[in-house]
Amino acid sequence: MKNILQTSISQEQNSHQSYSISSYNRLLSVVKDLASVRTIEEIIEIVRLAARDLTNADGVTFVLRDGECCHYVDENAIGPLWKGMRFPLKSCISGWAMLNKQAAVIEDIYQDARIPLDAYKVTFVKSLVMVPIRISDPLGAIGAYWSRRHRATTEEIELLEILTDTTAVAISNVQLIQKLTNQNALKDKFIAMLAHELRNPVAPISNGVQLLKLKLGETGAVGETVLMMQHQIKHLSKLIDELLDVSSITYGKISLNLEKFNLVDLVRQTLNDHAQAIKRSNLTVVQDLPNTPVWADVDSTRFFQVFRNLLENALKFSKPDGTIWVDLSLISSENGSGSIAVLSVRDSGIGIDPTILPELFEPFTQADRSLDRSRGGLGLGLSVVKSLVELHGGHVEASSRGINLGAEFKVTLPVCEEITALDNDLEIIEAAKKSLKILVIEDNDDSAVTLKAVLEYFGHEVSIANNGISGVQTAREFEPDVIICDIGLPEMDGFAVAQELSKDSKFTRSILIALTGYGSQEDRELALQAGFKCHLTKPVDFEKLTAEIDRYFDGVLSS
């Protein structure tokens, strides 16, 4: 008899131990799941299922505090409870658990004065345990219910308490993530508005400098001063663009316009564009470029941005009389299935501290950490480079043998099959020889007047309108070949202007160009959708503006 009793006790203990291990394994799985959730809805879905599993209850409910009310947001039960309903905190047991900051364990609902019987009579509930989510400042509660009279065990209560503690942490994490997301959204809006507000005053300054350059030339003290001003304006514009690019890339708002280009031509063009800067820095550039084309599917604008950043980085950190090596080559891919292009920019400059290399491509990382900040920058250029290269399916890496021993940046990009013809003209087209009728719709008087002066210098007939409504009216009277329109206009914005003019057959052969301080990828896409042929940001690069006018004007003439 004694042996039988011992065997029975042993079996019961083993059964209890097995249940405990199973429960805690389930709880561990829930903790792992809750660690990665991003929404309250995900938390509720996980917890309502887990709570019933852990307690073997006939039903559970998930309650969130909503001011002075309890909101029964979800449930998992053999019959309906109170999903979607709200009750005053002081009139329900979940409210009692939250207000008293402790679990309510009720074996018989009919024998407890805290239970509002009218609400429970229509349900299957006979016994319950209600545990607050976070004791110090309850966010809600989790309730487990039984259809039979049941006294919740210590283990069941402990499991629910662990579950509610974990739920509280998960809810706090989600709330923090949502707060950070909202703050980042506000930051993005602020950066976009800041860029717009900075571009507006920079635009007329840039236009004025361009006019001075055209009229005074590039020689002599005044000419050299004008060139210096133009250089600094371009630098300021680049900083503004980098701010916007980092924000856009972070939230996946940049898309690529991929076309087949010869990388050799793109590299040469960028080097030609920087010829004056290289000369001013008294540097030697050694090129090692293939004699045959290297074709790749790239967004040419973004490729120029990548190589320009790397080249300007080499210029910035090189000493006078130094050397920059630019190499472009083809090597076999790691899997041996084809070739990849490798673009290398190496300099003999100040080098990179080895401690910075691992974080060099992170936003706001500065290689120049001296107090004088002599080389400037926001620490965003290389972060933008990395993101753009990866969007192209490539890879970028940096290396340096140490301080004063130079640095090297290598970009690898997938290449495509060689083609015999190229549709894209990579050279900047000269200004159209024919005088065009150009309408400038711009509410900033300084920008409008200086832009008009530069365009008239090239022999064009220019008219100005200072808001959207007068812009549409002037366009219909003036019948321009080219319409350069701001986006942020009073009374009628630039998108509405473009949509209105696009509906008029009179402007079928006209070119609509958006010239604006709003420069995000989303702004570009909205501009094209509204009817603009292209989107340019302030301050305008007159070579780009001239190229766009020529490209579309030539297309209209040939059609």
C-alpha positions in Angstrom: 0.0 0.0 0.0 2.9 2.3 0.9 4.6 1.7 -2.5 1.3 2.4 -4.4 0.9 5.7 -2.5 4.5 6.7 -3.2 4.1 5.8 -6.9 1.0 7.9 -7.1 2.7 10.9 -5.4 5.7 10.6 -7.8 3.5 10.5 -10.9 1.6 13.6 -9.7 4.9 15.4 -9.1 6.2 14.4 -12.5 3.0 15.5 -14.1 3.2 18.9 -12.3 6.8 19.3 -13.3 6.0 18.5 -16.9 3.2 21.1 -16.9 5.5 23.7 -15.4 8.3 23.1 -18.0 5.8 23.2 -20.8 4.3 26.5 -19.4 7.6 28.2 -19.0 8.7 27.1 -22.4 5.5 28.7 -23.8 6.2 31.8 -21.8 9.8 32.0 -23.1 8.4 31.8 -26.6 6.0 34.6 -25.9 8.7 36.8 -24.4 10.8 36.3 -27.6 7.8 37.2 -29.8 7.0 40.3 -27.8 10.6 41.5 -28.0 10.2 42.1 -31.7 6.7 43.5 -32.1 6.1 47.0 -33.4 2.3 47.6 -32.8 -0.1 47.3 -30.0 -2.3 45.0 -32.2 0.6 42.5 -32.5 1.0 42.5 -28.7 -2.7 41.9 -28.1 -2.8 39.0 -30.6 0.2 37.3 -29.0 -0.9 37.8 -25.4 -4.6 36.9 -25.7 -3.6 33.5 -27.1 -0.8 32.9 -24.7 -2.7 33.8 -21.5 -5.3 31.1 -22.2 -2.6 28.5 -23.0 -0.7 29.3 -19.8 -3.7 29.2 -17.4 -5.9 26.5 -19.1 -8.7 29.0 -18.8 -11.9 28.9 -20.6 -11.5 32.5 -21.7 -9.2 35.5 -21.4 -9.6 39.2 -22.1 -7.1 42.0 -22.8 -8.0 45.3 -21.3 -6.4 48.7 -21.8 -6.9 51.8 -19.7 -8.6 54.6 -21.6 -8.7 57.6 -19.4 -11.2 56.8 -16.6 -12.6 53.8 -18.5 -11.6 50.2 -19.1 -11.5 49.2 -22.8 -12.0 45.5 -23.4 -10.0 45.5 -26.6 -9.9 41.8 -27.4 -10.7 38.3 -26.0 -10.1 34.6 -26.6 -12.9 32.5 -25.0 -15.4 29.7 -25.4 -18.2 32.3 -25.5 -18.6 36.1 -25.9 -17.4 38.4 -23.1 -17.1 42.1 -23.5 -14.9 42.7 -26.6 -15.0 46.3 -27.8 -16.9 47.6 -24.7 -15.9 50.3 -22.3 -16.8 50.5 -18.6 -15.9 53.0 -15.9 -12.8 52.0 -13.9 -14.8 51.9 -10.6 -17.5 49.6 -11.9 -15.5 46.6 -13.2 -13.0 44.2 -11.8 -10.3 45.1 -14.3 -10.6 48.7 -13.1 -10.3 47.5 -9.5 -7.1 45.7 -10.4 -5.7 48.8 -12.0 -6.8 51.2 -9.3 -5.5 49.0 -6.5 -2.4 48.0 -8.4 -2.8 44.3 -7.5 -4.2 41.1 -8.9 -7.9 40.2 -8.1 -8.3 36.5 -7.5 -12.0 35.5 -7.3 -13.1 31.9 -6.9 -16.8 32.6 -7.0 -18.1 35.7 -8.7 -21.4 35.4 -6.9 -19.7 35.8 -3.5 -17.6 38.9 -4.3 -19.0 42.4 -3.9 -16.5 43.7 -6.5 -18.2 41.9 -9.3 -21.0 43.7 -11.3 -23.2 40.6 -11.5 -25.5 42.0 -14.3 -22.5 42.2 -16.6 -21.4 38.6 -15.8 -24.7 36.7 -15.7 -24.9 36.7 -19.5 -21.5 35.1 -19.8 -20.1 31.7 -18.9 -17.8 33.1 -16.1 -17.9 31.5 -12.7 -14.3 32.2 -11.5 -11.5 34.6 -12.5 -8.2 36.2 -12.0 -7.5 39.8 -13.2 -3.8 41.0 -13.2 -2.9 44.6 -13.9 -0.4 45.4 -16.7 2.4 47.2 -14.9 1.9 47.7 -11.1 3.4 51.2 -10.7 1.2 52.9 -13.3 -1.2 50.3 -14.8 -1.7 50.4 -18.6 -4.4 47.8 -18.5 -5.1 44.3 -17.3 -5.3 40.7 -18.4 -8.1 38.5 -17.2 -8.5 34.8 -17.2 -11.9 33.2 -16.7 -13.3 29.7 -15.9 -16.7 28.3 -16.6 -16.5 26.3 -13.4 -15.7 27.2 -9.9 -11.9 27.4 -9.8 -9.4 28.9 -7.4 -6.5 30.1 -9.5 -3.3 28.4 -8.5 -0.1 30.1 -7.4 1.6 29.0 -10.6 -1.3 30.3 -12.8 -1.1 33.7 -11.1 2.7 33.8 -11.3 2.6 33.0 -15.0 0.0 35.7 -15.7 2.1 38.2 -13.7 5.2 37.4 -15.7 3.1 37.7 -18.8 1.7 41.1 -17.8 5.2 42.4 -16.8 6.5 41.3 -20.3 3.4 42.9 -21.9 4.1 46.2 -20.1 7.6 46.3 -21.4 6.4 45.5 -24.9 3.8 48.2 -24.8 6.4 50.7 -23.5 8.7 49.7 -26.4 6.0 50.1 -29.0 5.0 53.5 -27.5 8.6 54.6 -27.6 9.0 53.4 -31.2 5.9 55.2 -32.2 7.1 58.4 -30.5 10.5 58.1 -32.2 8.7 57.5 -35.5 6.6 60.6 -35.1 9.6 62.6 -34.0 11.5 61.4 -37.1 8.5 62.3 -39.3 8.5 65.8 -37.8 12.3 66.0 -38.2 11.9 65.1 -41.9 9.3 67.8 -42.4 11.5 70.3 -40.6 14.5 69.3 -42.8 12.4 69.6 -45.9 11.1 73.0 -44.9 14.6 74.1 -43.8 16.0 73.1 -47.2 13.2 75.1 -48.9 13.7 78.1 -46.8 17.5 78.0 -47.3 17.2 77.6 -51.0 14.9 80.6 -51.5 17.5 83.2 -50.4 20.4 81.2 -52.0 18.7 81.1 -55.4 18.8 84.9 -56.1 22.3 85.1 -54.8 23.3 82.2 -57.1 21.5 83.9 -60.1 23.2 87.2 -59.3 26.7 85.6 -59.1 26.0 83.8 -62.4 25.1 87.2 -64.0 28.3 88.8 -62.6 30.4 85.9 -64.0 28.8 86.3 -67.4 29.3 90.0 -67.6 32.7 90.4 -65.8 34.4 87.2 -66.8 36.6 85.0 -64.7 39.8 86.9 -64.7 41.1 89.6 -62.4 40.4 90.1 -58.7 36.6 90.6 -59.2 36.4 87.6 -61.6 38.2 85.4 -59.1 35.9 86.7 -56.3 32.9 85.8 -58.3 34.2 82.3 -58.9 34.9 81.9 -55.2 31.3 82.9 -54.4 29.9 80.5 -57.0 32.0 77.7 -55.5 30.7 78.4 -52.0 27.1 78.6 -53.2 27.5 75.1 -54.8 29.0 73.8 -51.6 26.0 75.2 -49.6 23.6 73.6 -52.1 25.4 70.3 -51.7 25.0 70.4 -47.9 21.3 71.0 -48.3 21.0 68.1 -50.7 22.8 65.8 -48.4 20.5 66.6 -45.5 17.5 65.7 -47.6 19.1 62.6 -49.2 20.0 61.1 -45.8 16.4 61.5 -44.6 14.9 60.2 -47.8 17.2 57.2 -48.0 16.6 56.3 -44.3 12.8 56.0 -45.0 13.2 54.3 -48.4 11.9 57.4 -50.3 14.5 57.3 -53.0 14.0 55.4 -56.2 16.4 55.0 -59.1 15.9 55.8 -62.8 18.1 53.0 -64.2 19.4 53.3 -67.7 22.4 51.7 -69.6 25.4 54.0 -69.3 29.1 53.7 -70.1 30.8 54.2 -66.7 34.0 55.4 -68.4 32.2 58.4 -69.9 30.5 59.2 -66.6 33.8 59.1 -64.7 35.5 61.3 -67.4 32.7 63.8 -67.3 32.9 64.1 -63.5 36.6 64.6 -63.7 36.1 67.3 -66.3 33.5 69.0 -64.1 36.1 69.2 -61.3 39.0 70.3 -63.5 39.1 73.8 -62.0 38.8 72.6 -58.4 41.7 70.1 -59.0 43.7 73.0 -60.5 43.0 75.3 -57.6 44.1 72.6 -55.1 47.4 72.1 -57.1 46.8 68.4 -57.3 47.7 65.8 -59.9 45.0 63.3 -60.9 46.3 60.0 -62.5 43.6 58.3 -64.5 43.6 54.6 -65.3 40.4 54.0 -67.3 39.6 51.3 -69.8 39.8 52.0 -73.5 36.6 50.1 -74.1 33.1 50.9 -72.7 32.0 49.5 -69.3 28.2 49.3 -69.5 26.1 49.3 -66.3 22.5 49.9 -65.4 22.7 53.0 -63.3 20.9 56.2 -62.4 23.4 58.6 -64.0 22.4 61.5 -61.6 23.0 59.3 -58.6 26.3 57.8 -60.0 27.6 61.4 -60.6 26.7 62.1 -56.9 28.6 59.0 -55.7 31.7 59.6 -57.7 31.6 63.4 -57.0 31.4 62.7 -53.3 34.4 60.4 -53.4 36.4 62.8 -55.6 35.6 65.8 -53.5 36.5 63.8 -50.4 39.9 63.1 -51.9 40.3 66.8 -52.8 39.3 67.9 -49.3 41.7 65.7 -47.5 44.7 66.0 -49.8 47.6 68.3 -49.3 48.8 70.7 -52.0 51.0 69.0 -54.6 49.4 65.7 -53.7 48.1 63.0 -56.1 44.8 61.4 -56.6 44.5 58.1 -58.5 41.2 57.2 -60.2 41.0 53.7 -61.5 38.1 51.9 -63.2 38.5 48.2 -64.0 36.6 45.0 -64.6 37.1 41.9 -62.4 35.5 38.5 -62.1 32.6 38.3 -59.6 33.0 36.1 -56.5 30.7 33.4 -57.9 32.5 33.4 -61.2 29.2 34.1 -63.1 30.4 37.3 -64.7 32.3 40.6 -64.2 31.8 43.5 -61.9 33.1 47.1 -62.3 35.5 48.4 -59.6 35.9 52.2 -59.3 38.7 53.2 -57.0 39.5 56.7 -55.8 42.9 56.8 -53.9 44.7 59.8 -52.5 48.0 60.7 -50.8 46.3 62.8 -48.2 46.0 62.8 -44.4 44.6 59.3 -44.2 42.0 57.9 -41.9 42.3 57.0 -38.2 41.8 53.2 -38.0 39.4 53.7 -35.1 37.0 55.7 -37.4 37.0 53.2 -40.3 34.3 50.8 -38.9 31.9 53.7 -38.6 33.0 55.8 -41.5 29.8 55.3 -43.6 27.5 56.0 -40.7 25.5 59.3 -40.8 27.2 62.3 -39.1 30.6 60.5 -38.8 33.4 63.0 -39.2 36.9 62.0 -40.3 38.0 65.6 -39.5 37.6 65.8 -35.7 39.9 68.8 -35.2 38.7 71.8 -33.2 39.0 74.1 -36.2 36.8 71.9 -38.4 39.0 73.2 -41.3 37.6 70.8 -43.8 33.9 71.3 -43.0 31.0 69.1 -44.0 28.2 67.5 -42.1 29.5 63.9 -42.1 26.7 62.8 -44.4 28.4 62.4 -47.8 29.8 58.9 -47.3 26.6 57.7 -45.7 24.7 58.9 -48.9 27.4 57.2 -51.0 27.0 53.8 -49.3 23.2 53.9 -49.5 23.2 54.9 -53.2 25.8 52.3 -54.1 23.8 49.6 -52.3 20.6 50.7 -54.1 22.5 49.9 -57.3 23.3 46.4 -56.0 26.9 47.4 -55.4 29.2 47.7 -52.4 31.6 50.4 -51.2 34.5 50.1 -48.8 37.3 52.3 -47.4 40.8 51.6 -46.4 43.8 53.5 -45.1 47.3 52.6 -43.9 47.0 55.3 -41.2 47.4 59.0 -40.5 49.2 60.9 -43.3 49.3 57.7 -45.5 46.3 58.4 -47.7 43.0 56.6 -48.2 41.3 54.6 -50.8 37.6 54.1 -51.5 36.4 51.3 -53.8 33.0 51.0 -55.3 31.9 47.8 -57.0 28.9 47.7 -59.3 27.3 45.0 -61.4 27.8 45.5 -65.2 25.6 44.5 -68.1 26.3 43.1 -71.5 28.1 45.3 -74.0 25.8 47.3 -76.3 26.6 48.8 -79.7 24.6 52.0 -79.4 23.8 54.4 -76.6 20.7 56.5 -76.6 21.9 58.9 -73.9 23.9 62.0 -74.8 26.3 62.5 -71.9 27.6 65.8 -72.9 26.1 69.1 -71.8 24.4 70.7 -74.8 25.3 74.3 -75.5 22.6 76.9 -75.0 20.0 77.0 -77.7 21.0 79.5 -80.3 17.4 80.4 -81.0 15.8 83.0 -78.8 13.0 81.4 -76.8 9.9 82.9 -75.0 10.3 82.0 -71.4 7.8 82.5 -68.6 9.1 82.6 -65.0 6.4 82.0 -62.4 8.0 82.8 -59.0 6.7 84.6 -55.9 10.2 85.5 -54.7 10.9 88.8 -56.4 14.7 88.6 -56.0 14.8 85.1 -57.5 12.5 86.0 -60.4 14.3 89.2 -61.3 17.8 87.7 -61.2 16.7 84.6 -63.1 15.1 86.8 -65.8 18.4 88.8 -66.1 20.5 85.7 -66.7 18.0 84.3 -69.2 17.8 87.6 -71.1 21.7 87.6 -71.2 21.4 84.5 -73.3 19.1 86.3 -75.7 15.7 84.9 -74.5 12.5 86.9 -74.1 11.4 86.6 -70.5 8.1 87.4 -68.7 7.5 87.1 -65.0 4.3 86.2 -63.0 4.4 86.3 -59.2 1.6 83.8 -58.3 -0.1 80.8 -59.8 -3.3 82.4 -61.0 -1.5 85.2 -62.8 1.0 82.6 -64.1 -1.7 80.7 -65.9 -3.2 83.9 -67.3 0.2 85.2 -68.4 1.0 81.9 -70.0 -2.2 82.0 -72.1 -1.5 85.5 -73.2 2.3 85.2 -73.7 2.3 81.6 -75.1 5.8 80.8 -74.0 8.1 78.0 -75.3 9.4 77.4 -71.8 7.6 77.8 -68.4 9.8 77.8 -65.3 7.5 77.5 -62.3 8.0 77.4 -58.6 6.0 74.9 -56.5 5.3 76.9 -53.3 3.2 79.6 -54.9 0.4 81.7 -53.3 -3.2 81.4 -54.3 -2.5 78.4 -56.7 0.5 76.2 -56.2 2.9 75.0 -58.9 1.3 71.5 -59.2 -2.1 73.1 -59.9 -0.5 75.4 -62.5 1.1 72.5 -64.3 -2.1 70.5 -64.2 -4.1 73.4 -65.5 -1.7 74.2 -68.4 -1.3 70.5 -69.3 -5.0 70.4 -70.1 -4.7 73.3 -72.6 -3.7 72.1 -76.1 -2.1 75.5 -76.6 0.9 74.3 -74.4 1.4 70.9 -76.0 4.7 72.1 -77.4 5.7 74.1 -74.4 8.2 72.8 -71.8 7.2 72.9 -68.1 10.1 73.0 -65.7 9.7 72.9 -61.9 12.2 75.1 -60.2 11.7 74.9 -56.5 13.2 74.7 -53.0 11.3 71.4 -52.4 13.8 68.8 -53.5 12.9 65.3 -52.1 12.2 62.3 -54.3 8.5 62.5 -53.4 8.6 66.2 -54.6 10.2 65.1 -57.9 7.6 62.4 -58.5 4.7 64.7 -57.7 6.1 67.3 -60.1 6.3 64.8 -63.0 2.8 63.5 -62.2 1.5 67.0 -62.3 2.8 67.6 -65.8 6.3 69.0 -65.4 8.9 67.7 -67.8 11.6 67.9 -65.2 12.3 69.0 -61.6 15.2 71.2 -60.7 16.1 72.6 -57.2 17.2 76.1 -56.2 19.7 77.5 -56.7 19.5 76.4 -60.3 22.6 75.1 -62.1 22.4 77.0 -65.4 24.2 74.2 -67.3 21.5 71.8 -66.2 18.7 74.2 -66.9 20.1 74.9 -70.4 20.5 71.2 -71.1 16.9 70.5 -70.1 15.6 73.3 -72.2 17.7 72.2 -75.2 16.8 68.5 -74.7 13.0 69.0 -74.7 13.1 71.9 -77.2 15.0 69.7 -79.7 12.5 66.9 -79.1 9.6 69.2 -79.8 11.1 70.5 -83.0 11.8 67.0 -84.3 8.3 65.7 -83.4 
